[in-house]
């Protein structure tokens, strides 16, 4: 009987465990989709498909709609990922920090995942302090609207180029692109002028298909530019890779439209170089081609070139010279005597000098011809007057 009761208890315990374990596991691994109202599940599915197609902006819009309806903090992780994929790291940080403010309501593994994501992108963001003479101005950074001025604390922004725009009714729109260094807080001053103290301006280009327009060093976007410009003296500039910058300084008068045409010319991409040696007959070669002797001056393409200077009896000088566009450079070359061949030169010269001296002595000391005289010497013996 006891064995029967024990068996029944074991069967009951096993049955209860098999019933409760799936329920507990299901509670721990509930999918976000299953938590959503039926009407939002289609939006969730659409967001996933858009994300898989790399349409991150559209996917994020779906996730934001779902979050607005449910306030489910788990969805903020997906929103942050979409911002990150679009390279808006400051917005991703904002979404993930907001999610972690509700970490007590999140599964532990999701909290850890979000904290890891934050650490991954923190190096790509810093802070920016905006100073302006106008309160209540709308602020846009990388086309994302920020709180109006003034700000109680610096804004979190991405490192690298950031386009900043200030707008306020009755004032001229301000736009500036600044490059924010990694790991360093930034600060910028953007003052606004009343719209009545501006004039419409149109800036066009010739000589190139496209170019970027700058006004007083501030990037205004691609050419042509049309917009309001504050009165006063301004420098208008067009910049395009492969072309020389074109600029013009003009005075803008209130309510008087101004038109500026900037002509761009291709860069020659050459530099000027002068090679000077300490021997007039030294041969100058550049990139294997003889350019002249002694001294040579001319144009070379930008980049590196091999310079070789040679002269008989001297060591060859070889070096690399480099130029950038529009650079003027002077290179002085001093040749050293080749000690390995110097002895040949002096030996040959010595022999020639000795031979010349001997010849001179022969003719100077040779006896003059005289009449034949009789004597006692054998006719086959000739006396020698000189001894070496």
C-alpha positions in Angstrom: 0.0 0.0 0.0 2.8 2.4 0.9 4.6 1.6 -2.3 1.4 2.4 -4.2 0.9 5.8 -2.5 4.6 6.7 -3.1 4.2 5.9 -6.8 1.0 8.0 -7.0 2.9 11.0 -5.4 5.8 10.7 -7.8 3.4 10.6 -10.7 1.6 13.7 -9.4 4.9 15.6 -8.9 6.1 14.7 -12.4 2.8 15.8 -14.0 2.9 19.1 -12.1 6.5 19.7 -13.1 5.8 19.0 -16.8 2.9 21.5 -16.6 4.7 24.3 -14.8 8.1 24.2 -16.5 6.8 25.2 -20.0 4.7 27.9 -18.4 7.7 29.3 -16.5 10.0 29.1 -19.6 7.3 30.7 -21.7 7.0 33.6 -19.2 10.8 34.1 -19.4 11.0 34.0 -23.2 7.8 35.8 -24.2 8.3 37.4 -27.6 7.6 41.1 -28.0 5.2 40.4 -30.8 3.1 38.3 -28.5 2.8 41.2 -26.1 1.4 43.5 -28.7 -2.2 44.2 -29.4 -3.5 42.3 -32.5 -3.8 45.5 -34.5 0.0 46.3 -34.1 1.4 42.8 -35.0 1.2 43.6 -38.7 3.3 46.7 -38.1 5.8 44.6 -36.2 6.1 42.1 -39.0 6.4 44.9 -41.6 9.2 46.5 -39.5 11.1 43.3 -39.5 10.8 42.9 -43.3 11.9 46.5 -43.9 14.9 46.0 -41.6 15.9 42.9 -43.5 15.8 44.9 -46.7 18.1 47.6 -45.1 15.3 50.1 -45.2 16.2 51.2 -41.7 14.3 54.5 -41.7 11.0 52.9 -42.7 11.5 50.1 -40.2 12.2 52.6 -37.4 9.0 54.5 -38.2 7.1 51.3 -37.7 8.8 50.6 -34.4 8.2 54.2 -33.2 4.5 53.9 -34.0 4.3 50.7 -32.0 6.2 52.3 -29.1 3.9 55.3 -29.1 0.9 53.1 -28.8 2.2 50.7 -26.2 5.1 52.4 -24.3 6.8 49.0 -24.2 10.4 49.7 -23.3 11.6 46.6 -25.0 10.8 48.2 -28.4 13.3 51.0 -27.7 16.2 48.5 -28.4 15.0 48.0 -32.0 14.6 51.8 -32.5 18.2 52.3 -31.3 19.5 49.6 -33.7 17.8 51.4 -36.6 19.3 54.7 -35.6 22.7 53.0 -35.4 22.4 51.4 -38.8 21.6 54.9 -40.2 24.8 56.2 -38.5 22.9 58.5 -36.1 24.7 57.3 -33.1 23.5 60.1 -30.8 19.9 59.1 -31.4 20.8 55.5 -30.8 22.3 56.4 -27.4 19.2 58.3 -26.6 16.9 55.4 -27.3 19.0 52.9 -25.4 19.4 55.1 -22.4 15.7 55.7 -22.3 15.2 51.9 -22.4 17.5 51.4 -19.5 15.6 53.9 -17.4 13.0 51.0 -17.2 15.5 48.2 -16.7 13.7 46.8 -13.7 10.9 45.9 -16.0 13.2 44.2 -18.6 14.5 40.7 -18.8 18.1 40.5 -17.5 19.6 39.4 -20.9 18.0 42.3 -22.7 19.4 44.8 -20.2 22.9 43.3 -20.7 22.4 43.4 -24.5 21.5 47.1 -24.4 24.4 48.0 -22.1 26.8 46.3 -24.5 25.3 48.2 -27.4 25.7 51.5 -25.6 29.4 50.7 -24.9 29.9 50.0 -28.6 28.7 53.4 -29.8 29.7 55.7 -27.0 33.0 56.4 -28.7 31.2 57.9 -31.7 29.3 60.6 -29.7 30.2 63.7 -27.7 28.5 66.9 -26.5 27.8 70.2 -28.3 27.0 73.5 -26.7 25.2 76.0 -28.9 25.3 79.7 -28.1 23.0 82.1 -29.9 21.6 85.6 -29.4 18.0 84.4 -30.0 15.9 82.4 -27.6 13.1 80.1 -28.9 15.0 79.3 -32.1 14.3 75.8 -33.6 17.5 73.8 -33.8 18.2 71.0 -36.3 21.3 68.8 -36.2 21.8 66.4 -39.2 18.1 67.2 -40.0 16.9 65.9 -36.6 15.0 68.5 -34.6 16.4 69.3 -31.2 15.0 71.3 -28.2 14.6 75.0 -28.9 17.2 77.5 -27.6 18.4 78.1 -25.0 19.5 74.6 -23.9 19.8 73.7 -20.2 22.6 71.3 -21.0 24.9 70.4 -24.0 23.3 68.3 -26.7 24.6 64.8 -27.5 25.8 64.7 -31.1 27.8 62.5 -33.4 31.5 63.0 -34.0 32.5 64.1 -37.5 30.6 66.5 -39.8 27.4 67.9 -38.4 25.1 70.3 -40.2 23.5 72.7 -37.7 20.5 74.8 -38.7 18.7 77.6 -36.6 15.3 78.9 -37.6 13.1 81.5 -36.1 10.3 83.6 -37.6 11.5 87.1 -38.5 15.1 86.1 -38.6 17.4 84.8 -41.4 18.0 81.1 -41.4 21.4 80.1 -40.1 23.2 77.0 -41.4 26.6 75.8 -40.6 28.5 72.5 -40.9 31.1 71.9 -38.2 33.5 68.9 -37.8 33.3 67.7 -34.2 36.4 65.9 -32.9 36.1 62.5 -31.3 36.2 62.5 -27.6 36.1 66.3 -27.2 33.1 68.5 -26.2 32.4 71.1 -28.8 31.0 74.6 -28.7 29.6 76.8 -31.5 28.3 80.4 -31.7 25.4 81.0 -34.1 24.0 84.5 -34.0 20.9 85.4 -36.0 20.1 88.6 -37.8 16.7 90.1 -38.5 15.3 89.1 -41.8 14.9 92.7 -42.8 18.7 93.1 -42.7 19.2 90.5 -45.5 19.1 90.3 -49.2 18.3 87.4 -51.6 21.4 85.9 -53.1 21.9 83.4 -55.9 25.4 81.8 -56.3 26.1 79.9 -59.5 29.2 78.1 -60.9 30.8 77.5 -64.3 33.6 75.2 -65.3 32.4 72.2 -63.3 29.2 70.2 -63.1 29.0 70.4 -59.3 30.6 72.2 -56.4 30.0 73.1 -52.8 29.2 76.7 -51.9 30.7 78.4 -48.9 29.8 81.8 -47.5 32.5 83.3 -45.2 33.8 79.7 -44.7 30.3 78.3 -43.9 29.2 75.4 -46.1 25.9 76.2 -47.7 25.4 73.1 -49.7 25.7 72.2 -53.4 25.6 74.8 -56.2 23.5 76.7 -57.1 22.7 78.4 -53.8 19.6 80.5 -53.4 18.7 82.1 -50.1 18.9 85.1 -47.8 22.3 86.5 -46.9 22.9 89.1 -44.2 24.0 92.5 -45.3 27.6 93.5 -45.3 30.8 92.2 -46.9 30.9 88.5 -47.6 33.2 86.0 -49.3 31.5 83.5 -51.6 33.5 80.4 -52.5 32.9 77.3 -54.6 34.9 74.2 -53.9 35.1 71.0 -55.9 37.7 68.1 -55.9 40.0 68.3 -58.9 39.4 72.1 -59.4 41.0 75.2 -58.0 38.7 77.0 -55.5 36.9 80.0 -56.9 36.0 82.9 -54.7 34.6 86.4 -54.8 34.1 89.1 -52.1 31.0 91.3 -52.5 29.0 93.7 -50.5 25.4 92.7 -49.8 22.9 95.6 -49.5 19.6 95.2 -47.7 16.8 94.1 -50.0 19.0 94.3 -53.1 19.3 90.9 -54.8 22.8 89.8 -55.6 24.0 87.3 -58.2 27.4 85.8 -58.1 29.0 83.5 -60.7 32.1 81.6 -59.6 34.3 80.1 -62.4 36.2 76.9 -61.5 39.3 75.8 -63.4 40.8 72.3 -63.3 43.9 71.8 -61.1 47.1 71.4 -63.0 48.3 69.0 -60.4 51.9 70.0 -61.0 54.8 71.4 -59.1 57.9 73.4 -60.0 61.3 72.0 -59.2 64.9 73.3 -59.6 67.9 70.9 -59.5 71.3 72.5 -58.7 74.6 70.6 -58.7 78.1 71.7 -57.9 79.5 70.6 -61.4 78.5 72.2 -64.7 78.9 68.9 -66.5 77.0 66.7 -64.0 74.2 64.8 -65.8 70.7 65.2 -64.3 68.2 62.4 -64.8 64.6 62.3 -63.5 62.6 59.1 -63.8 65.3 57.7 -66.1 65.1 60.7 -68.6 68.1 63.1 -69.0 66.8 66.6 -68.2 70.1 68.6 -68.5 73.5 69.2 -67.0 74.7 71.3 -64.1 71.3 72.9 -63.3 67.7 72.1 -64.5 64.4 73.8 -63.7 60.9 72.7 -64.9 57.5 71.3 -64.0 56.8 67.8 -62.8 53.5 66.1 -62.0 52.6 66.0 -58.3 53.8 62.9 -56.5 57.2 61.1 -56.1 60.0 61.1 -58.7 63.5 59.5 -58.8 66.4 62.0 -59.2 69.8 60.6 -60.4 72.9 62.9 -60.8 76.1 61.4 -62.4 79.6 62.5 -63.3 82.7 60.5 -64.3 85.0 60.0 -61.3 82.3 60.9 -58.8 79.8 58.9 -56.8 76.3 58.8 -58.3 73.7 60.6 -56.2 70.2 59.0 -56.2 67.3 60.3 -54.2 63.5 60.4 -54.2 61.9 63.8 -54.5 58.2 64.5 -54.1 55.9 67.4 -55.1 52.4 68.6 -54.3 50.3 70.7 -56.6 51.6 74.3 -57.0 54.7 73.6 -54.9 58.0 75.2 -55.8 61.0 73.3 -54.6 64.8 73.6 -54.9 67.1 70.6 -54.6 70.9 71.0 -54.2 73.1 68.1 -55.1 76.8 67.8 -54.0 78.9 65.1 -55.7 81.6 63.2 -53.8 84.8 62.1 -55.5 84.9 58.3 -56.1 87.9 57.1 -54.1 87.8 53.8 -55.8 88.7 55.2 -59.2 90.9 58.2 -58.1 94.2 56.1 -58.1 93.7 55.3 -61.8 93.4 59.0 -62.6 96.5 60.0 -60.7 98.5 57.0 -61.9 97.8 57.6 -65.6 98.4 61.3 -65.1 101.8 60.6 -63.4 102.9 58.3 -66.2 102.0 60.8 -68.8 103.9 63.5 -66.9 107.0 61.3 -66.5 107.0 60.3 -70.1 106.8 64.0 -71.1 109.7 64.9 -68.9 111.8 62.1 -70.3 111.2 63.1 -73.8 112.0 66.7 -73.0 115.3 65.7 -71.4 116.3 63.6 -74.4 116.0 66.4 -76.8 117.6 69.0 -74.5 120.6 66.8 -73.6 121.1 65.1 -77.0 124.6 66.0 -78.4 124.9 68.1 -81.5 126.0 66.4 -84.7 129.8 66.8 -85.5 132.3 65.8 -88.1 133.6 62.2 -88.1 136.8 61.8 -86.2 139.2 58.8 -86.0 139.6 57.0 -82.7 140.6 53.7 -81.1 137.0 52.5 -80.3 135.5 49.5 -82.1 133.1 50.6 -84.8 130.4 48.4 -83.3 130.6 50.1 -79.8 128.5 53.3 -79.3 129.1 55.2 -76.1 126.1 56.3 -74.1 126.0 59.8 -72.9 122.8 59.5 -70.7 122.2 57.1 -67.8 118.9 56.3 -66.3 
